[in-house]
C-alpha cells in the first residue's frame, strides 16, 4: 500500500519522502513504537472523543436549528456543526480501524482489501469536508468582524442572503478544489496474495500535483491564509470587545448579546488554531520518520478534538445557546419525567383505593 506523505490529517497510509513504510517484519522498533502510539491515540482516544463529540454536536444541532435561533452567525454555525460531525464520522471510520489493523491480525482484511479500495474516494470526501470546515470558520470570523468593528454597515453586508451565498460558494469551492485527489491515487490487485494495494497514478506523480497542489497549495489554502486571517481578525475583534466593555458596561442588551456571540466565536477560533497548528508543522519534513508518526498521532487526534469541543464553548460561554438548551432540552426532559412519575403514582393510588374498596365489600 503506497501513498505519498502529504496532508497529514487522516492520511494514514503513509510513506515519508520517497521511501515507503512496508507492512513486514523489517519495520524498525522506533517505527513500531510510533504505530503503537497511533493505536493509543486513534484506536482508544479518538472513539472516546468522537462519541462525546457526536452527543455534543447532536445537542448543538437541536438548539441551532430551532426557530428562535436565527441570525447570519447562526447559519454559519449550523454549517460548522455539520462539517464537524462529518469529520468525526470519517475519523472513526478510518483512523480507528487502521490503527487497530497495524497491531492486530484480526483487522488484516480491512487493511489489505477494504482500505485500499475506499481510500481514494474517502480521502477526497474527507479533504473536501475539511476544506469546507476551515473556510466556514474563516467566513464566520469575517462576519463577526464586520458586525463588531463596523456595526453601521453590517446590516447592508451581512444579510441572510449573503450568508447563504457565502456558504454555498465555500461548499462549491471545497468540492471542486479537491477533485484532483480522485485522479492521484488508485488501487489494484496485489501481484501475490488476495489483497489490494494503493499506488500513485501518473497524474499523481507529476510536479504539478505532487509539488504545487499537494504541498504548496495545501499549506497555503488550508493553513497559511486561514490561520493568518483568523489570527488578525480575532485580534481586532478582541480589541473592539474590550472597547465596547469600557463604553457600554452592560447598558445595551442587544450589544451585549452581540459581544457574547463574538466571544464564543473568538474561543472557537482559538481552539481551532491550537488544534490545527501541529498539522501545519507536520507538513514539513524536518523530523525523522518515527518522530513524524508520533506527531501524526497527536495532530490527527487534536483535529478530531477540534470538531468535538465546540459544544462546551457554546454551553459555558454562549448565554443565548445555554438558555435555549436548558429551556428546550433539559426542562422538557424533566417535565416529561415528572408527568410520567405523576401518571405512575396516580395509577397506583387508584389501584390501591380500588383494592381497599373491594376488601371492604
N, C-alpha and C positions, 0 to 999 in steps of 0.2 A: 504494500500500500504506500503510494508515493504522492506527497503533496509538498509544494514549495512552502517554506516558512514565510507566512505573512499574516496580516490581520489577525492578531492573536486571539481576539475574542471568539470563542467557540471553534477555532481552527485547531482541532485536537489531533488530527492525523499528521504528525509533524515530521519535517526534516529541518535541517539547520544549514543555511547557506546552500551549498551544492552537494552536501553529503546527507545521506538519509539514515534514519533510525530504523533498523530492521527488527522484526519480532522473532528473535532467535536467542540462543543461549550465550552469544558473544557480547551481548549488551553489557556495558561496564557496570560496576557496582554503584557508581555515582549516578548513572542514568536510572538504574533501578530504584535508587532512593528517591529520585525525582518522580518516578511513576507511583511509588507508594505514597508520596506526599500528595500527588494528584488524586489518588484514591481517597485519602482522608478528606481532602477539600471537596472534590467533586462527587465522590461516592457516598459520603456521610453528611458533610455540612451543607452542600448545595440542595439536596432534597429537603432538609430541615428548613433552610432559609426560604426555599421556593414555596413550601407548604404554608409557612407563615405569610409569605407574600401573596399567595392566592387568596387566603382568607381576608387579608387587609385590602387587597385590590377589589375583591367582591363587595366588601362593605363600602369602599370608596365609590365604586360604580353605582351602588344603590343610592348613595347620597348625591353624587354629582349629576345623575340623570333624573333627579326629581324636578318637578315643575318649578319649585321656588328657587332652584339653583340655576339661574340663567344670567349669564354675562359673557362678554367676549373672553375673559380669562377662563371661565368655566369650560367653554368649548375646547380651549387648548388643553386643559387638564383632563377632559374626557378622552381626547386623543392620546394624551400621555399615558393614562392608566391602561388603555387598550394595548398600546405598544409594550408597556411594561409587562403586562400579563402574557403577551405573546413571547417575549424574551424568556420569561420564567418557564413557559411550556417547552420551548426549544432546549433550554438548559437541562431540564430533567430528562428530556428525550434523547439528548446527545451526550452531554458531559458525563452523566451518571453511569449509563451502561458502558460507555467507552472506558472509563476509568476502572470499572469492575472487570471488564474484559482483559485489561492489561495484567491483572494478577490472578484471574480465575479462569480455568479451562471451561467452566460451565457456560461462559459467555463467548466462547470461541466462534460460534455460528454468527453471532451479531457482528463481531469484529471482522470476520473473513468473508461474510456474504452480505448481511443487511447493510452495514455501514458503508461499504464501497458503492453499493447500488443507490443509496439515498443521499450520499454526501453532496453531490453537485447541486441538486435542486434544493436540498435543505440548507446548504450553505448560502445559496442565493437568497432564499426566503429570510434566513437569519440576518444577513447583511443588509437586506432591504428594510427590515423592521428596525434594526439598529440605527441605520441612517435616518429613518423617519423619527425615531425616538430622540436622537441627538438634535435634529433641526427643529423639531417641535419645542424642545426645551429652549433653544435659541429664540424661536418665534415668540414664545410667551414672555421671555425676558425683554424682548423689544417692545411688546405690548405694555408690559408693566413700566418700562422706562418712559414711554410716551404718556401713559396715564398719570404717573407720579411727577415727572420732571417737566412735562408740557401739558398740563391739565386743560388749558384753554383750547388747544387744537385737537385734543384727544377725541372728543365726541365726533369730529368730522372724519378722523382717520381710523379709529378702532371701532368700527361698526361690526355688527354680526355678519353682514355680507362679506366684508373684507376678511374677517377671521376665517370664515368657511372657505373663501378663495385661497387664502394662505395655506390652510391645512390641506386643501386639495392639491395645490402646487407642490407642497413638500412631499406628499404621498406619491404624486406622479414622478417627481424627481428621484425619489428613493427607488422606485420600481425600474425606471429606465437607466439610471446611473449604474445600477448593479447588474444589468443584463450581460455585460462581457464575462462575468463569472460563470455563466452557464456554459460557455464555449471554451473555458480554460482547462477544465478537468473532465475526465470521463472514466468509466470502469470497463474492465474486460476480464475474461476468464483467465485464471492463472495457467501457466504452462504446465504445472503439475498440481495435482490435488483438486478437490472440489471446493474451490474458493474463487473470489474475485479480487482484483487489485485496482487501485486507483492509479491513474497516470496523467501526466500533464500533456495536453494536446499541443499540436504545432503552434496554434494561436497562443496558447498559454506560455510558450517558450519565447515568444517574440519580445524584444526590448520594450516595444510599445505597451504591452500588457504587464510584463514581469517587473519592469523598472518604473515606467511612467505611471501606469494605472495602479498597479498592485502595491507599490511602495510610496511614491511621492504624492500621488493624488489622494491615496488613502490617508496618509499622515496629515496632509493639508486640509482635506474636506472633512475628515472625521475628528481631528484633534486640534490642529493649529488654529484654524479660523474659528470653530465653535468655542474652544476654551478661551481664546483671546477675547472674543466678543462677549462671552458670559462674564469674564473677569471684569472687563471695563464697564459693561452695562450695570452690573450689580454693585460695583464701587460707587457709580453715580447714583444709583437708587438708594443705597445706604446713606450716602451724604445728604440726599434730599429728605429721606425719612427723619434723619436727625434734626434737620432744619425745621421740618413740619412739627416735630415733637416740641421744639422750643417755642414755636409761634402759636400753636393751637392749644396745646395742653389739654386735649380731650374735649374741647368745647364743640366740635363739629363731628357728629356721629358718622355721617357719610364719609368724611375724610378719614376718620379713624378706621372705618371698615376697609377703605382703600389701602391705608397704611398696613393694616393687619394682613390683608391678602398679599401685599407686596412682600412683607416679611416672610410669609410662608414660601413664596417663590424664591426669595433670596436663600433661604435654608435649603430648599430643594436643589438649587444650583450649586451651593457649597458642597453638599453631599455628592452631587454629580461630578464636580471637578475632582474631589478627593478620590472617588472610585474609578474615574477614567484615567487619571494620571499614570498609574502603574502600567496600564495598557499602552500608553504612549511611549513610556520608557522602554518597554519590551520590544518595540518596533526596531530598535537599533541594535545591531549585532556587536554589542560591547561586552557581552557576557559569554562565558563558556556554555556549552550546550547543557550540562547538568544544572547549572545555575538558571539558565533560561527556562528549563522545565519547571523548576520551583517557582520562578517568577510568574510563569504562565498559570500555575495552580492558584496563586494568590490573586492575580489580576482578573482572571475569569470569575473567581468567587466574589470579588468586590463588584464586578459587573452585575452579577446576579443580585447581590445585596442592594445595589443602587435601585433595582427595579422592585424591591420588596419593602423599603422603609418609608416611602412617601406617606403611607397611611399614618404612621406615627407622627410625622410632621403635621399633617392635616389635623389630627386629633388633638395634639398637645398645644399647637400654636394657633390653628385656624379657628377663630371664635364662631364664625357662621357655620362652618363644617361641623364642629363639635355640637352646636345647638341642634342642627338638623339630625345628626346621628343619634343623639340622646332622645330627641322627641319622636323620631320616626322609626327607630330600630329598637332601642333598649326599653323605652316606655311602652311600646307596643308589645314587646315580649313579656314584660312584667304584667301588663294589663291582661294579656291572653292567659298567662299562668294564673292570675288572680281569678279570672272568670271560670277557668277550669276547676280551680280549687273550690270556688263558691258553688258551682254545679255539683261537684263531688260531695261536699258536705251537705248541701240541700237535699240531694237524692238519698243520702244515707240517713239524714234526720227523718225524712218522710217514711223511709222503710222502718226505722226504729219505732216511730209513732204508730205506724200501722200494726207492727208486731205487738205493741203494748195493748192496742185496742183488741186485737184478736185474742191476746192472752186473757183479757178481761171477760171475753164472751163465754 
